[in-house]
Amino acid sequence: MSRRVVVTGLGGICATGANVPEFWDNSKKAVCGVSVRTLKAGDEYSITLPIAPIDGFEDRLAEFGRDMARADRFTQLAIAAADEAVRDAGVDFASGLGRRTAAIVGTGIGGQTTFDAAYLAMLKHGRKPHPLSILKIIPNAPASHMSIRYGLNGPAFAISSACASGAHAIGVAADMIRSGAADAALAGASEALLTYGAMETWKAMHIMSDELCRPFSKNRKGLIIGEGAGVLVLEDFAAAKKRGAKIYAELAGFGMNADGKDMINPAVEGAAGAMKTALSTVGAFDPAGVYINAHGTGTLLNDPTESKAIRDVFAAGADSLVVSSTKSMHGHLLGAAGAIEAIATLKAMETGVVPPTINYDEPDPACDLDYCPNEAREQRIDLALSNSFAFGGLNAVLAFRRV
């Protein structure tokens, strides 16, 4: 018989919060972390655009130890989130649990800051890359650092599936606990792509907004890219209950699939199929007690596709549930989106507050659900979905149920 998996610890950092309490407080207050910044590569190249950066993180690096001073920013953010999650869970890996604890961390790209620095050093200054560049760039760096930092001997690896990376990492980690391959896991994702080179590349796709992110609003112009990390502590329910752990929710369902259609254009059938799979193991529920943290990128294609997929899944019940996109506040964290949004989903369940979709000012007939526009709303949530839909037609949905 498979084991039940619960969430006992949360850690996160993004433009709207240096930790989970700050992030959640700002989410309830509808604080926008987007601002116009200039990113440079040396003195010759620069790009100015709206992004959602984390300010002041460099001042905290000393608290994470010497190893992190030599790591790429995406690993540093992941460790900041992991440290908070471990403290929040109050888990003791030294008791023997560490031998059976996994570290599964997603990322869309990996060490982009190191990539940019290495190429600039070579092409402009004729210098060799830093000797540790490969160790800083590799996508598995956060998972490896976590296993070393906390003495974890379970499976440790990276998952890279674009914007579904975080949800995939959490869902796969939960499946490992259910199957008995691990007893606990640190699972989440991290991304730090706010560099000149990366932003020029994203700008070339013509899917970025030149002002704000307005998910599901008719006048939406595209996404805003942010940076950050989110990590969850997952445990076997019986073990967590035995040690008296605080339990946020049960990860009761996980759905993943591929559209098999197109690298860019999302498919209603794929998104709907992932949601249906996630819901297939949660049992009976009332749509009036359901919250969906939408992928909600603010792009022309994603928002109506996701809205239609939700209607396909819930049918008449779609008019009773509430949907929101927190990307409107913290930006699109790309590979880390599913992780930070899973935290928002869990905090919504814990507190009975639905975070808003901000910057929403014009209804779109193609997006006809309740998107909790502009202001948070008090509402009991018994079941919640966190949707992540990625380039390449990769879909991942996490279903959390109140315990």
N, C-alpha and C positions, 0 to 999 in steps of 0.2 A: 504493500500500500504506500502510495507517495505521501511525502510529508507536506504539511502546510508551511508556507513561508511568510514571515512577517518582517516589517520594517521597524528597527529599534533605534536607529541613529540617522541624523541628517547633518550634512555639511555643505555649504555652498557659498560662492562668491561670484558677483557679477557687477554690472554698472550701478545697480540699485541697492547693493548691500555688500558689505565686507564679510558678513556672516548671515546665517539663516534668520535670526531675530530681526536684524536690520532690513534684510531683503523682504521679509514678510510684512513688516511694519510699513515699508514704502509701497509694497504691492497694494495693501489695503488703502493707503492714502493716494493711490493713483499717481505716484511720482514717476516722472519720465527721466530715464538715464541717457537720453540722446542729446548730443551737442555737436556742433560743427568744430572739427579739428583739422589740423594740418599735419600730415605724416611725411617724413623726409627720409631720403636715402643719401647720406652725405650732404654736401652743399648744393648739388646740382639738380636733384630730383625731388619733387614734392607733389602731394595731392591733397586737396582740401575738400572735405565732404562730411556729412553727418554720420556719426558712428556712436556706439555705446561703449565707451572705454571704462576701465577700472582705474580710478585715480588713487594715488598714494600707496599702491601696493609695494613699490620698491622700498619704502620706509619700513616695511614689516619683515623684510627678508631675513634679518638677523635672527628672528625668533624661530626660524625653521632649520637652522643649523648650517654648517659649512657645505654639506653636500648640495643643498638647494641653491647656494650662491653660484654653483657651477652648472646648474641645470637650466634648460630652456624655460621660458615663461609658462608654457602650457603645463609643464611638469610642476613648476612652483605653485601654480593655481590649483592643480589637482591635489597636491600635498596639503595646502591650506584647507581645502574642503575636507580631505580625509581626516586630518587632525581634529577638526571640529566634529565630524561624524562619530569618530571613535570616542571622543569625550562625551558626546551627547548620549551615546549608547551605554557608556559605563562598562564596556566589555573588557575582559582581562584575557588577552591572547596568551600571556605567559602561563596560564593555568593548564595549558595543553590544547586549548582551542585553536591556537595558531597553526598547529600541525594539520588542521583540517579546514582552514579558512582560505578561500580563494580571493584573488584580486583581479577583477575584470574591469578594465577601463577603456572606454571608447574615445576616439578622436577622428575628426574628418581628415586632417592633414598631418598633424604632429608638430615638429619643431620649426615652425615657419620663421620665427625670429632668428634662429641660428642659421637657417638657409639664407636669409637675406644678408646677414652679416658676413657669411662665408663668401658669397658671390661678390659682394661689394669689396671685400678685402682682396680677392683675387683679381677682379677685372679692373678696379680703379687703382689700387695701391700695389698690386703685384705681390701681395703677401700670401703665404700659405694659410689654409684654414686652421682654426684652433684644433689642437690634437684631440680634444674630446668632442668634436663636432658631431660625429656619428652617434655617440652615446647620448647627445642632447637632442638629436633630430628624430631618432627612431620612435615610432608610435607606441611601442611598449614601455617606454621610459617611465611613465607614471606608475604602471602596474608593477614594474620591477622595483622601483624605489619604495613603493608601499610594502612589498614583500620583505624587503631588507629592513625598512624602518620599524615595522611592527613584528618582525620575526614570523612571517607567514610562510608555510610550506605547502599550501594547497595550490591548485592550478592558478597560474598568473599569466595573463596575456592581454593583448589589445584587440579591440574590434573596430574596424574602420568601414563604415557604411554611410558615409556622408552625413546628412542631417538625422539619420536614424541611429547613429552610433551609440548615443547614450541610452536610448530605450532598448536597443539590442543588448547592450552590455548588462543592463539591469535584468532583463528578461532571461537571458542565457544564464546568468548567475543564479537566478531563482530556480531555473530548471535543474541546475547542478545540485542544489540543495534538496529539491524534491526527489531526485533520483538517488541521492546518497553519495554522490561524487564529492560533496563538500558538506560541512555542517554549518558554515557561515560564510559570508562574503562581504568584501568591500567592492561596491559596484557603482559605476557612474561614468563620467566623461569630462574631458577638458578641451578647450580650444583657445588659442591666442593668435589670431590672424590679422591683427590691426597693424600691418606693416605697409610700407609704400608698395612693394612688389605685389603683395596679395590683393590690396585694394584696387590697384590698376587692373589686375586680372578680373576681379569681380565686376568692376565698372564696365568692362568690355562686354559683359553679358546683357547689359541694358535691363536689369531687373531690380536695380537699387533705387530707392526713393531719394529725391533731392531735398527732402524736408523732414517728414515724420513717417513713421510706420502706422498705417490706418487699416488694420485687418477688418475685413468684411464690409467696410464702408465703400460706397459707390465711387468716391473720389480717391481711392487708394492708388498709390504710385509705385509700390514695390516695397522691398524689405530694407531694413537697416541692420548692418552687421555689428554684433557686439562680441565681447569676450567673457570667459568665465569658466567655472567648473562646478560640478555637483557630484556628491558621493553619498550613497546610502549604505547603511549597515543592514544586511539581510541575515536573518537567523531562522532556524527551525523553530516553529511555534512552541512545541513542547519544551524545548531547551530554554527559550526566552522566558516562558512563563515560569519555569522552575527557578530561574535565577532572579525573578522579580523585575524583569526589564520593563521599561515603558514601551508600549506597543502603539505605533502610529496607526497602522492598518495592516491588513493582510494583502499580499500581492496574490490575488486570487485567479488572475487570468493574464495570459500573454499571447498575443497574436502577431505573426509576422508572415509576410509573403512578398512576392514580386509581381509588379504589373505585367511584366513580359511584353511591354508595348513600346516605350519610348524613353530616352534618357532624360528628357526635360518635361514633357507633357504628362501630368498625372492622370490616373484612371480612376473613375468612380468605383469600379468593380474591385480594384485592388485595395483601396482604402476601406471600403465597406467590408470586404472579406477579412481584413486584419481585425477590424472591430468585432465582427461576428465571432471570430475564433477566440478573441480575448474574453468575450461575454459567455462563451459556451460552457465555461467551468465555474461561473459565479452563482448559479442558481437563480431563483425568482427574484424580481426586483420591481419597484414602482418607478417609472420614468420621472415622476415628480421629485424623487430623491436622488437624481443623477446629475452629476456635473461632468462636463467634458472640457479639459484643457486642450484646446485645439492646436493643431500645427500652425494655422493662422498666420501665414507669412506676410500678408498684405500685398501679394502679387495678384495679377489679373487672373491667372489660371488656377492657383491653388485654392483660393477662398471659395469660389462657387463649387469646385469639385468636392471639397471637403464637406460643404453644406449639403450637397446632394447625397453624398455617401452617408451622412448622419441620418438623413431622411430615409434612405434605403434601409438602414439598419433598424431604426426605431419606429418607422411608419407613423401612425397617428400619435404615438408617444413622443415624437420629436418636438411637438409644440409644448410639452410639459417640462422638458429638461432645460438646463441652462448651459451655455457655452461661453467661453472667453479665451482670448489670446493674450497671454502675458508678454509676448514678443513686442507688443505695442509699447511696453515700458522698458524692458531690459535688452531689446534688440534680439536679433537672431544669432544664437550662439553656435550655429552650424552643428558640428559634431557633438557639442555639449548641450544642445537645446533640450533633448529629451531628458537629460539628468536634472537640469535646473527647473524644468517644467514639472518633472515628477515631484520635486520638493514643493513647488507651488500647489500642486494637486493635493499632496498629503497635508499641507498646512491648512488648505481650504477645508478638508474633511475634519481635521482636528478642531478647528476654531469655529466652524459653521459660517464661514465668510467666503463668498465667491469673489475672487479678484476681478477687476474690471478689464474690459477692452477699451483702452483710452484712445483718444484722437478720432473717435467714431462720431461723424457728424452728418452722414447722408446715407440713408438706407439704400440697399441695392436689391432689386427684385430677385436677383439670382442668388442672394444670400438672405434667406428668409427665416432665420431662427432667432432665439433670444440670446444675444451676445453680451449681455450685462454691460451696456454701454456706459463708459466714463466714470461710473461710481461703483464701489464695492457694494455687495448686497449680503445681508444676513440670511442664511438658509441652511437647514440641516441637509447634510450630504451623507447618504448611506453607501453610495457606489460612485466611483469616479474613474473616468478614462483619461489617459494622457496619450495624445496622438503624435506620432512622428512619421513624416513622409518625406523621403529623400530623393535627390537626383538619382537617376538610374531606375526609378520606379520601385524603390525599396520601402516597405511599409512596416512599422512596428507600433503596437498598441499595448499599453500596460493598463490592467484593470485592478483597482484597489477597492477593497471592501472593508467596511467598518467591522471591527472585532468586538 
